Amino acid sequence: MIPGGGQPNMQQLLQQAQKMQQDLQRAQEELAATEVEGQAGGGLVRATVTGSGELRGLKIDPKAVDPEDTDTLADLIVAAVQAANENAQTLQQQKLGPLAQGLGGGGIPGLPF
């Protein structure tokens, strides 16, 4: 509802939408440049992903490598990557959550909030 019953100022609405789009793009660029880590096995396996979820690195402590038990190593890798992605999602919510609320709270398609 517009105070006074007048029509919304289209120019002002367009400017607000453009600013929100720029803020969103800037936040997405920051996420792509920020790295977060997840670990498993008490730090035996560490995965690094960007804030947007791209896997950037994987470190495996030699103590985690047992040629007779590669299944455990695989499980540790999956767990570390999942932990890193959970941290990336938390970062996304911190960076993009306020922007999504500015869009009416409906969230942004493709993002988990």
SULZICOR-V425206 format. One record per residue. N is the residue number from 1. RES is the residue in one small letter. OMEGA is omega in radians with two decimals (NA if undefined). D_CENTER is the distance of its C-alpha to the mean C-alpha in whole Angstrom. Layout:
n/res/omega/d_center
N/RES/OMEGA/D_CENTER
N/RES/OMEGA/D_CENTER
This chain:
n/res/omega/d_center
1/m/3.14/34
2/i/3.10/36
3/p/3.12/38
4/g/3.08/41
5/g/-3.11/41
6/g/3.10/40
7/q/3.10/38
8/p/3.11/34
9/n/-3.06/34
10/m/3.13/33
11/q/-3.14/32
12/q/3.12/30
13/l/3.12/28
14/l/3.12/27
15/q/3.12/27
16/q/3.13/24
17/a/3.13/22
18/q/3.12/22
19/k/3.12/21
20/m/3.12/18
21/q/3.12/18
22/q/3.11/18
23/d/3.12/16
24/l/3.14/13
25/q/3.13/13
26/r/3.13/14
27/a/3.12/10
28/q/3.10/9
29/e/3.10/11
30/e/3.12/10
31/l/-3.12/7
32/a/-3.10/9
33/a/-3.09/11
34/t/3.11/9
35/e/3.06/10
36/v/-3.06/9
37/e/2.97/12
38/g/-3.12/13
39/q/3.09/17
40/a/3.12/20
41/g/3.14/23
42/g/3.10/24
43/g/3.12/22
44/l/3.09/24
45/v/3.14/21
46/r/3.10/18
47/a/3.09/15
48/t/3.08/13
49/v/3.03/9
50/t/3.09/8
51/g/3.10/4
52/s/3.01/4
53/g/3.13/6
54/e/3.12/9
55/l/-3.11/12
56/r/-3.09/14
57/g/3.12/16
58/l/3.12/18
59/k/-3.12/21
60/i/3.08/24
61/d/-3.14/26
62/p/3.12/30
63/k/-3.13/31
64/a/-3.05/28
65/v/3.06/30
66/d/-3.09/33
67/p/3.14/34
68/e/-3.06/36
69/d/3.14/33
70/t/3.13/30
71/d/3.12/28
72/t/3.10/27
73/l/3.11/26
74/a/3.11/24
75/d/3.12/23
76/l/3.13/22
77/i/3.13/19
78/v/-3.13/18
79/a/3.14/17
80/a/3.12/16
81/v/3.09/13
82/q/3.12/12
83/a/3.12/12
84/a/3.12/10
85/n/3.05/7
86/e/3.09/8
87/n/3.10/7
88/a/3.12/4
89/q/3.07/4
90/t/3.11/6
91/l/3.09/5
92/q/-3.14/3
93/q/3.12/7
94/q/-3.08/9
95/k/-3.00/8
96/l/-3.12/9
97/g/3.12/10
98/p/3.12/14
99/l/3.13/14
100/a/3.10/13
101/q/3.10/16
102/g/3.10/18
103/l/3.10/18
104/g/3.07/20
105/g/-3.10/17
106/g/-3.12/17
107/g/3.13/13
108/i/-3.11/12
109/p/3.11/13
110/g/3.11/11
111/l/-2.98/8
112/p/3.10/9
113/f/NA/10
